């Protein structure tokens, strides 16, 4: 199914999206989807942070997933990704706290990551043990997960149990992305759009090429073989002390998230296995998931 979707996207989406620029008007239009989705009642419990919102999905427990949505730091939010948060909670059996971190044009990436650290601090302050917390995210949310954990360590906070990144945007410097073969193969995400957004994000608070990755907990990364962000995932797996990389043949950016597909179900099950090992027996999270 994902291959059929890829053909459709190549014919329609990329041609219309490849010249997108993060202008003020474009950013306002991008934020409209989250406002519309926020009008739909969910029954989830909202959390008011200082300057941003969070939302709980699932039944309270001693373990928790701190989740960051994707959307390239310009679109999406807790309302737009409620379905994914619910699927993640169901696959892992662990409640999910989704973070509606500030994005462009309101805030650059340093402020976004500061929101992530604030949410992590609040979990710790409310009695959640760090070894029972997993920080997860997809696409831009993958950067948020890794950067939040890194900045938390820099600020003296304890490491969470693990990180999970699904098709994560890990390197905000897009020079390698533009030169990589997958820049022409990915059906969803044009590398030129990533480059345009990255120029508006400001100084990144986490750089996987230069920062000390030993500050991070073990990680599990899922990425498609055709994903424009594949090379970032491979570089992270090479440099991190404990990182499991799971490459999915034939998948492009985000296609592992397509609901109802076999691969999507298997991918979520693997995340569930990894999270279970990481939060019940930290040593076992370093073993391969499969």
Order of alpha helices (4+ residues) and beta strands (2+ residues): alpha-alpha-alpha-beta-beta-beta-alpha-beta-alpha-beta-alpha-beta-alpha-alpha-beta-alpha-beta-alpha
